[in-house]
């Protein structure tokens, strides 16, 4: 396809080669221009002038006390010992940041805990009474501690374990690639990570009960307002750490490198605040400096690919996830520098409720997944209306509403048969009440002699519970990055004992972990099954009425033809197609489909995130006026420069190049959140937080943080005393 039409689908590189390399080999690969990026932690080599670096949250540093230790039976003694250790560690030159609070600056919800973070830091720096030296048993990931009279390495008996808990491992069971659903809406939030890290350390039955009750209220929408939600989150973190059985000491940052050579480097690099370069946003932004578009991108990963390649419960290691981020498209993508979600293939246009579910809505049966009409008088607490961007699959067949509906069937049918599928679909199954295809809109894109017909289904998803308007769309979006017939083919393979979707189930049953590309024996067996399905024009019972016999026959024929041409079964609707592979590498070719909705540049605004700071603050009556400094980007040919300078703010209503927002939370003297909000109001060149008439007399704390173009990563939080007079 040439450049004569003003529409260039998919993303910049025309080919991506993903390989494996030890971190020790990465500097040599960069030096000889063998790679453009290294996905994984890397220390800066000598003479690294032609490298650029990105940082993201890597892990949590945690102290866990031994319940059998006689020296630290009392909670107060544990808290004091942990504070003493944190204070001493702050003076060392360790590779992690001392941070005695579970939620870090790399979390979007950090601003809502700013006062509690300050209090935790004050306890560490206040100076604590002397006590017995901690007998520390080293855990995974941390280098040996420097010598100190405050601690010693444990031999036999031990008081506590000091360990680094990688974020990727922590979220392994929470992240899902099942049918393009990424995980729970709160996947990147600090309170959610705190629960994963610290809940397992609480031994008191009453404490565990209170924690799980608070957690359940939060994730099931059991609150009436944003302030009540924030108080639940703050209470949850307090309950998790109250007994100091497991104590936060700090966090570690991952530093990853990309080539910055003038000619053979890359630019326009987007990444994620918690997964770094190992995220979908990287491949959707990065481009080679020598090629404004097209070009051959070479990337090395730090871990050898080990997980099977299937889109249900495969691609589960970090390198596999990187491959899938290019092959598959999710319905929504995590905001790279925040905690929200970006529309990718499914865009929520309305969130409302409670509403009565229409009779023509479809309800998947609990065990079989069969789609039945909604019962009369059925009420849903929330309705999310989506517009879904269809396109072609790699086998050149057009997506239909059957592809959007079948994942709901699959989730019900297989949750009881595979624990990983059960975990991945638990939230969806608990929340989903019904789904309804309202209509399919058709748009024609006219490129002169070329006309492209785009179909956009309008789909309503009904939920049993009510979530935040920003979270609800990510719970059960109608989407699948793979065609329905490929899901059916995999189901049949598993039913016949040829493999299992997940690693655990494969091990339990003593069968292969289903791999659609690298297992040639399985691939040949699937060919025989697909041939039989084509002869029968097979349509699974739940899709009868949505798929005709002729459509089914065409789908099976196209799937078989794709496998004969490309040697694998990994048909998706993603921006890249698997072209070649070996044990340690994969080559992905761009899929330039004119019906693909995302064009070159669609995600450019997420490259090179910039930060902003409150440089000055003045109170005028009941409002706060903020002077702002921010990073600005200046480009010259293939180079750029980022500088911090005063930000000139345009009056509210005028179009600005950058979007600046102040996120604020007001906390009472009783440590309760009483107000929260977000403002973009500008007057006189200052950002305005207007609290007029919103607070009764009393003493408060206002927590403030700025987000420039949605970037809340590593934000500076101001905690401002605020009093309202009688």
Secondary structure, 3 states (H helix, E strand, C coil): CCCCCCCCECCCCCEEEEEECCHHHHHHHHHCCCCCEEECCCCCCCCCCCEEEEEEEEEEEEEEECCCCCCCCCHHHHHHHHHHHHHHHCCCCCCEEECCCCCCCCCHHHHHHHHHHHHHHHHHHCCCCCCCCEEEEECCCCCCCCCECCEEECCCCCCEEEEEEEHHHHCCCCCCCHHHCCCCCCCCCHHHHHHHHHHHHCCCHHHHHHHHHHHHHHHCCCCCCHHHHHHHHHHHHHHHHCCCCEEEEEEEEEEEEEECCCCCCEECCECECCCECCCHHHHCCCEECCCCCCCEEEEEECCCCCCCCCCCCCCCCHHHHHHHHHHCCCCEEECCCCCCEEECCEEEEEEECCEECCCCCEEECCCCCCEEECCCCCEECEEEEEEEECCECCCCCECCHHHHHHHHHHHHHHCCCCHHHHHHHHHHHHHEEEEEEEEEEEEEEEECCEEEEEEEEEEEEEECCCCCHHHHCCCCCCCCCCCHHHHHHHHHHHHCCCCECCHHHHHHHCCCECCCCCCHHHHHHHHHHHHHHHHHCCCCHHHECCECHHHHHHHHHHHHHHHHHHCCCCCCCCCEEEEEECCCCEEEEECCCCCCCCECCCCHHHECCCCEEEEEEEEECCEEEEEEEEEEEEEECCEEEEEEEECCCCCCCCCCCCCEEEEEEEEECCCCEEEEEEECCEECCEEEEECCCCCCCEEEEEEEEEEECCECCCCCCEEEEEEECC
